[in-house]
Amino acid sequence: MHKFKKALTLAVATSVLGAAVPALGQEVKLGFLMDMTGGIESLAPAILAGGELAVAHINAQGGILDGGELVAVVADSGCDATMGGNGADRLVNTDEVTAIVGALCTPATIGGANTAAIAGNTIMISPATTAASVSQMDDNDLIFRTTPSDAFQSVKLADLLLSKGINEVAVTYVNNDYGSGLANDFTAHYEANGGTVAVSLDHEDGRADYRAELGSLDASGAMDLLVVAYSSGSGQTIIRQAVESGDFTSFIGVDGMVGDDMFTGIDAAALEGMFATRAGSYEGETADIYAALAAEAGLSPDAIYAPQTYDAAFLLALAIEKNGSADRDGLSAALREIASAPGEVIKPGEWEKAKQLIADGVDINYEGASGPHDFDEFGDVSGVIVEYAVQNGAWVEVGPIE
């Protein structure tokens, strides 16, 4: 039998969200392990804001447990294993948070989990980590995700290339679990269905010059280049230097490449038509509810991974409420209970309703901003992968990949 894997606050008008938080009550700390620096630093503030919006909703509707305040404690994980480990250690052992939202980049999540969270019996829910290797961690049912695994994204990426008639491609990927896992899974599915990977080269993030790697990639004869990396890091530098050299006719990316930093120092016209894949926005009633709540708070409803971060924070708060204390023991089981059927459906922003149902002993089932979160035995969820393309100098969502 397979053992279970893993076993700001925003100012929001109380007229919209409910009564103010009582002055008395137990303070509960919720950690946010966010990559505020590093490869996706341009995306991180909007992602964090999604989680802080959930905290604001909870505090404005009676607070957590016996009227206590839910406090967001932020640590920088730097899109890096060492920084992720240090940040998680601070949250777990110094700040003594009950649970953690994050990290975002795969190395930071794995570093945080292995350094502090698992040993500290602390749940982490990542809204953005996608590496398939996370599913295989021996984590005592502590590491969860609200975004699909790259095992899913890689298949959709391969299908998208083949559907566009791209039957040969050169690949370069950042040398970490995220890059190698996604690239390897992509290659396996792409070649099994008739595609050819002319060359696949890893590279180290954070360097100033990738011209040697580009020379090897160009020598393969492939005209299309797939870059599995980050828009604030090596991915942008590689694309910029490839444009300067004129080595490739078109460029392809993945979720880490979908950011405005891609256009720094590049003539945007040279990237027109570049496309990428990433986890998409759920389309349904709960997504519409979140979009309205985000807009009301002055946030962009379309910010990448912000809905998933909202859900991670809201899920953890519901689990704490269900567990009846700020203790870490029992929280994993409570999380699974409040995230799945059967139970009365709870939608984004419905904290007061959920709190009362839990107090009454009624089962609940949270349906989130980014969709249902019926965690499988690995703590993973299904989802939607969408295509993004560069149009008129900006990333634009094209639509779901069938």
BELLINKA-V826138 format. One record per pair of residues at least 24 apart in sequence whose C-alpha atoms are under 8 Angstrom apart, sorted by the first residue. I is the first residue (numbers start at 1). J is the second residue. D is the distance in whole Angstrom. If there is no record, write none. Layout:
I&J&D / I&J&D
This chain:
4&140&7 / 4&141&6 / 4&377&5 / 4&378&7 / 5&135&7 / 5&136&7 / 5&137&7 / 5&138&6 / 5&139&6 / 5&140&6 / 5&141&5 / 5&377&6 / 5&378&5 / 5&379&7 / 6&137&7 / 6&138&6 / 6&139&4 / 6&140&4 / 6&141&2 / 6&142&4 / 6&143&5 / 6&144&8 / 6&378&7 / 6&379&7 / 7&139&6 / 7&140&3 / 7&141&3 / 7&142&6 / 7&332&8 / 8&49&8 / 8&52&7 / 8&72&8 / 9&52&5 / 9&53&7 / 9&55&7 / 9&56&6 / 9&72&7 / 10&49&8 / 10&52&6 / 10&53&6 / 10&56&6 / 10&297&8 / 11&56&7 / 11&297&8 / 12&56&7 / 12&57&8 / 12&60&8 / 12&297&6 / 14&60&6 / 17&57&6 / 17&60&6 / 17&61&6 / 17&349&8 / 18&60&6 / 18&61&5 / 18&62&8 / 19&60&6 / 19&61&5 / 19&62&6 / 20&59&7 / 20&60&5 / 20&61&7 / 20&62&7 / 21&59&6 / 21&60&6 / 21&61&7 / 21&62&5 / 21&63&5 / 21&67&7 / 21&68&7 / 21&69&7 / 22&62&7 / 22&63&7 / 22&67&6 / 22&68&7 / 23&67&8 / 23&68&8 / 24&67&7 / 24&68&7 / 25&65&8 / 25&66&5 / 25&67&5 / 25&68&4 / 25&69&7 / 26&64&8 / 26&65&7 / 26&66&7 / 26&67&7 / 26&68&4 / 26&69&7 / 27&68&5 / 27&69&5 / 27&70&6 / 27&71&7 / 28&64&7 / 28&68&7 / 28&69&6 / 28&70&5 / 28&71&6 / 28&97&7 / 28&98&7 / 28&326&6 / 29&70&6 / 29&71&5 / 29&72&6 / 29&73&7 / 29&95&8 / 29&96&7 / 29&97&5 / 29&98&6 / 29&99&8 / 30&70&7 / 30&71&6 / 30&72&5 / 30&73&6 / 30&97&5 / 30&98&6 / 30&99&6 / 30&100&6 / 30&101&8 / 30&313&8 / 31&72&6 / 31&73&5 / 31&74&6 / 31&75&8 / 31&91&6 / 31&97&6 / 31&98&8 / 31&99&6 / 31&100&4 / 31&101&6 / 32&72&7 / 32&73&6 / 32&74&5 / 32&75&6 / 32&100&6 / 32&101&5 / 32&102&6 / 32&103&8 / 33&74&6 / 33&75&5 / 33&76&6 / 33&77&6 / 33&84&7 / 33&87&7 / 33&88&7 / 33&100&7 / 33&101&6 / 33&102&5 / 33&103&5 / 33&104&8 / 34&74&7 / 34&75&6 / 34&76&5 / 34&77&5 / 34&78&7 / 34&102&6 / 34&103&5 / 34&104&6 / 35&76&5 / 35&77&5 / 35&78&4 / 35&79&5 / 35&103&7 / 35&104&6 / 35&105&7 / 35&108&8 / 36&76&5 / 36&77&7 / 36&78&6 / 37&76&7 / 37&77&8 / 37&78&5 / 37&79&7 / 38&78&5 / 38&79&5 / 38&80&7 / 38&232&7 / 38&233&7 / 39&78&8 / 39&79&6 / 39&230&5 / 39&231&7 / 39&232&5 / 39&233&5 / 39&234&8 / 40&79&7 / 40&105&8 / 40&230&6 / 40&231&7 / 40&232&5 / 40&233&8 / 40&256&7 / 40&259&8 / 41&78&8 / 41&232&7 / 42&232&7 / 42&259&7 / 42&260&8 / 42&261&7 / 43&259&7 / 43&304&7 / 46&299&8 / 46&300&8 / 46&303&6 / 46&304&8 / 46&306&6 / 47&303&7 / 47&304&7 / 47&305&6 / 47&306&4 / 47&309&6 / 48&306&7 / 48&309&7 / 49&299&8 / 49&306&7 / 50&294&8 / 50&306&4 / 50&307&6 / 50&308&8 / 50&309&6 / 50&310&5 / 51&306&7 / 51&309&5 / 51&310&4 / 51&311&8 / 51&312&7 / 51&313&6 / 51&314&8 / 52&310&7 / 52&313&8 / 53&294&8 / 53&297&8 / 53&310&7 / 54&310&5 / 54&311&8 / 54&313&6 / 54&314&6 / 54&349&7 / 55&313&7 / 55&314&7 / 57&349&6 / 57&351&7 / 58&349&8 / 58&351&6 / 58&352&8 / 61&351&6 / 61&352&6 / 62&352&7 / 64&317&7 / 64&321&7 / 65&320&8 / 65&321&6 / 65&324&7 / 65&325&7 / 73&97&8 / 77&103&7 / 77&108&6 / 78&108&7 / 79&104&7 / 79&105&5 / 79&106&8 / 79&107&6 / 79&108&5 / 80&105&7 / 80&107&5 / 80&108&5 / 80&111&8 / 81&107&5 / 81&108&4 / 81&109&7 / 81&110&7 / 81&111&4 / 81&112&7 / 82&108&7 / 82&111&6 / 83&108&7 / 83&111&8 / 84&108&4 / 84&109&6 / 84&110&8 / 84&111&5 / 84&112&5 / 85&111&5 / 85&112&4 / 85&113&7 / 85&114&7 / 85&115&5 / 85&116&7 / 86&112&7 / 86&115&8 / 87&112&7 / 88&112&5 / 88&113&7 / 88&115&7 / 88&116&6 / 88&117&7 / 89&115&7 / 89&116&5 / 89&117&7 / 92&116&7 / 92&117&7 / 92&120&7 / 92&122&7 / 93&120&8 / 98&122&7 / 98&123&8 / 98&326&6 / 98&327&6 / 98&328&6 / 99&123&5 / 99&124&6 / 99&316&7 / 99&328&7 / 100&124&5 / 100&125&6 / 101&125&5 / 101&126&6 / 101&127&7 / 101&309&7 / 101&312&6 / 101&313&6 / 102&126&4 / 102&127&6 / 102&128&8 / 103&127&8 / 103&128&7 / 103&129&7 / 104&128&5 / 104&129&5 / 105&129&5 / 105&178&8 / 106&130&7 / 106&131&6 / 106&177&7 / 106&178&6 / 107&176&7 / 107&177&7 / 107&178&7 / 110&134&7 / 113&139&8 / 113&143&7 / 117&142&8 / 118&142&7 / 121&328&6 / 121&329&7 / 122&328&6 / 123&328&8 / 123&331&8 / 123&332&7 / 125&312&6 / 126&309&8 / 126&312&7 / 127&305&6 / 127&306&8 / 127&308&5 / 127&309&5 / 127&312&7 / 128&305&6 / 128&308&8 / 130&178&7 / 131&177&6 / 131&178&5 / 131&179&8 / 131&181&6 / 131&182&7 / 132&178&8 / 132&181&6 / 132&182&8 / 133&177&7 / 133&181&7 / 135&378&5 / 135&379&7 / 135&380&7 / 136&378&7 / 141&332&7 / 141&378&8 / 141&379&7 / 142&332&6 / 143&379&7 / 144&375&8 / 144&378&7 / 144&379&4 / 144&380&6 / 145&312&8 / 145&379&6 / 145&380&5 / 145&381&7 / 146&308&6 / 146&309&8 / 146&311&7 / 146&312&7 / 146&370&8 / 146&373&7 / 146&380&7 / 146&381&6 / 147&279&7 / 147&308&7 / 147&380&8 / 147&381&6 / 147&382&7 / 147&383&7 / 148&279&7 / 148&380&7 / 148&381&6 / 148&382&5 / 148&383&6 / 148&384&8 / 149&380&7 / 149&381&8 / 150&181&8 / 150&182&6 / 150&185&8 / 151&182&7 / 151&185&6 / 153&182&8 / 153&277&7 / 153&278&7 / 153&279&8 / 153&385&6 / 154&182&6 / 154&183&7 / 154&185&6 / 154&186&5 / 154&189&8 / 155&185&7 / 155&186&6 / 155&189&6 / 155&190&8 / 156&277&8 / 156&385&7 / 156&401&7 / 156&402&8 / 157&186&7 / 157&276&8 / 157&277&6 / 158&186&6 / 158&187&8 / 158&189&6 / 158&190&5 / 159&190&7 / 160&401&7 / 162&190&8 / 162&195&7 / 166&195&8 / 166&224&8 / 167&194&7 / 167&195&5 / 167&196&6 / 168&195&6 / 168&196&5 / 168&197&6 / 168&198&6 / 168&222&6 / 168&223&8 / 168&224&7 / 169&196&7 / 169&197&5 / 169&198&6 / 169&199&8 / 169&222&5 / 169&223&7 / 169&224&5 / 169&225&6 / 169&226&7 / 170&197&6 / 170&198&5 / 170&199&5 / 170&200&6 / 170&217&6 / 170&218&8 / 170&220&7 / 170&222&6 / 170&223&8 / 170&224&6 / 170&225&5 / 170&226&6 / 171&197&7 / 171&198&8 / 171&199&6 / 171&200&5 / 171&201&6 / 171&217&8 / 171&225&6 / 171&226&5 / 171&227&6 / 171&228&8 / 172&200&6 / 172&201&5 / 172&202&5 / 172&203&7 / 172&217&8 / 172&225&8 / 172&226&6 / 172&227&5 / 172&228&6 / 173&200&8 / 173&201&6 / 173&202&5 / 173&203&6 / 173&227&6 / 173&228&4 / 173&229&6 / 174&202&6 / 174&203&5 / 174&204&6 / 174&205&6 / 174&228&6 / 174&229&5 / 174&234&7 / 175&202&5 / 175&203&6 / 175&204&6 / 175&205&7 / 179&228&6 / 179&229&6 / 182&228&8 / 183&228&7 / 198&222&6 / 204&234&8 / 205&233&6 / 205&234&5 / 206&233&6 / 206&234&6 / 207&234&7 / 208&237&7 / 209&237&8 / 209&238&8 / 210&237&7 / 210&238&6 / 210&241&7 / 211&238&8 / 211&241&7 / 211&242&8 / 214&238&8 / 214&242&7 / 214&247&8 / 218&247&6 / 218&248&7 / 222&248&8 / 223&247&8 / 223&248&5 / 223&249&6 / 223&250&7 / 224&248&6 / 224&249&6 / 224&250&5 / 224&251&6 / 224&252&7 / 225&250&7 / 225&251&5 / 225&252&6 / 226&251&6 / 226&252&5 / 226&253&6 / 227&251&8 / 227&252&6 / 227&253&5 / 227&254&7 / 228&253&6 / 228&254&6 / 228&256&7 / 228&257&8 / 229&253&8 / 229&254&7 / 229&256&6 / 229&257&6 / 230&256&5 / 230&257&5 / 231&256&6 / 231&257&4 / 231&258&7 / 231&259&6 / 231&260&8 / 231&261&6 / 231&262&5 / 232&259&8 / 232&261&6 / 232&262&7 / 235&262&8 / 236&261&7 / 236&262&5 / 236&263&8 / 236&264&8 / 240&265&7 / 240&266&6 / 243&270&7 / 250&274&6 / 251&275&7 / 252&276&6 / 253&277&7 / 254&278&6 / 255&279&7 / 258&388&8 / 258&395&7 / 259&395&7 / 260&394&7 / 260&395&8 / 263&393&8 / 268&392&7 / 268&393&5 / 269&392&7 / 269&393&7 / 271&390&7 / 271&393&8 / 272&389&8 / 272&390&5 / 272&391&6 / 272&392&7 / 272&393&7 / 273&389&6 / 273&390&5 / 273&391&6 / 274&389&6 / 274&390&5 / 275&387&7 / 275&388&5 / 275&389&4 / 275&390&6 / 276&387&6 / 276&388&5 / 276&389&6 / 277&385&7 / 277&386&6 / 277&387&5 / 277&388&6 / 278&385&6 / 278&386&6 / 278&387&7 / 278&388&8 / 279&383&7 / 279&384&6 / 279&385&5 / 279&386&6 / 280&383&8 / 280&384&5 / 280&385&5 / 280&386&5 / 280&400&7 / 281&307&8 / 281&370&6 / 281&384&7 / 282&369&7 / 282&370&5 / 282&371&5 / 282&383&8 / 282&384&7 / 283&371&8 / 284&371&8 / 286&347&6 / 286&348&7 / 286&367&7 / 286&368&6 / 286&369&5 / 286&370&8 / 286&371&7 / 287&368&7 / 287&369&5 / 287&370&6 / 287&371&7 / 288&369&8 / 289&347&8 / 289&348&7 / 289&369&7 / 290&348&6 / 290&349&8 / 290&369&5 / 293&349&8 / 307&369&5 / 307&370&5 / 308&369&7 / 308&370&5 / 310&369&7 / 311&348&8 / 311&368&6 / 311&369&6 / 311&370&7 / 314&348&8 / 315&339&7 / 315&366&7 / 318&354&8 / 318&355&8 / 321&355&7 / 321&358&7 / 322&358&6 / 336&374&8 / 336&375&7 / 337&363&8 / 337&364&8 / 337&365&8 / 338&363&7 / 338&364&5 / 338&365&5 / 338&366&6 / 339&364&8 / 339&365&5 / 339&366&5 / 339&367&8 / 339&372&8 / 339&373&6 / 339&374&6 / 339&375&7 / 340&364&8 / 340&365&5 / 340&366&7 / 340&373&7 / 340&374&5 / 340&375&8 / 341&365&5 / 341&374&8
